[in-house]
């Protein structure tokens, strides 16, 4: 049997005078620099936790991240609020304030009374009395020729003498004061006749015409006149125009009174283009006979109108 040699024990080296750094020491002698507790012995060893030290800024990063999240949520909420209400007091750049809308109240329509035009005869100045001549200034009358009318007398109809159309128009009748008539037209004649239409006796009307200075019916070129016809009982108040019924002449007019001839009083008057009376009011009486159921009133012009 071979002789066993004792193990060779290496000689301990003399301690070096230079200090050893952490990299010269064995791994078991260097304590890990970490704030975390080492994992239990049963947990697997990870080189990140054993060999290297962890950074020390994880806690501050979490706080900054949470702060940025809160600020992002606040910015989003503020944006939604400003979009919904741009005039909020927290808006640093509010839009211009719109002008107020003025709503004016519309007044309700009111009924305006219409003026009724009432025709009244013009007021004439009182007649001027002529001074009576003194005995020394009494004029001596001179003889003048009197023209003898060549027309034949006509019968009296309705109490008024009707002149034939060819007769020369009479001069304006002088008044007691020596002035002419205030109206340019006056009554010439009134006559009664039967209605020549198919209605026969079932008709009653008041008609007439206007003659000019030559005694002829006025034409449209000479101007149309207005005729106002009223009844005594107030049931009729109508306006007609000369020339609307040419069967009585170029200036003829007619107003229908009813279907049954009866006695009644009516007023006829001529009006100018401004509504001013240009003739006196002529009162006529309608009759009840079938052969006198149309009353014809003639006016004649006295002087230039």
Order of alpha helices (4+ residues) and beta strands (2+ residues): alpha-alpha-beta-beta-beta-beta-beta-beta-beta-beta-beta-beta
